Amino acid sequence: MVRISRTERQIIIVALVGIVTSAGMVIAFWYLFLAQNPCYPCISAGNEALNMDSYQFNSPTNLTMTKRNTGLHTVSLTAYLVQDSNANRYASFGWSGPTIPVNTIAVVNVIIDGRALTFQLRTSYTVAMLTAKNDEFVFTVTTN
């Protein structure tokens, strides 16, 4: 039988507590940041920047957004995802969106099929747009 001194036992307990705590922090970080926002930390290596000037809901399945390219390169939009507060989603990955030159504005129509979700009054939506360089830009819009 191997005898472990009191000091060795305390060192082992402290090490195990540290390992369990570290693992818990890694899991919490993954869940809170990466699982909820796959874009985190959303650093654009391509120097793309896209801002929203305005938006308007045209119908329960149509949203028009005015985007401004404030980056250093032309932005080509290739996909979008719309999500409501209940995690209902609509994605359009085969979308051929506008190409927006630097320092210009483009009107972007976001059309959803109405099956996964529809735009409802007094509701907020997250709209994520993906570019040809795989940069993701996320915007929040709210119906009146």
Helices and strands as residue ranges (DSSP letters): H 6-29, I 30-35, E 50-59, E 62-69, E 75-84, E 89-92, E 99-100, E 105-111, E 124-131, E 136-142
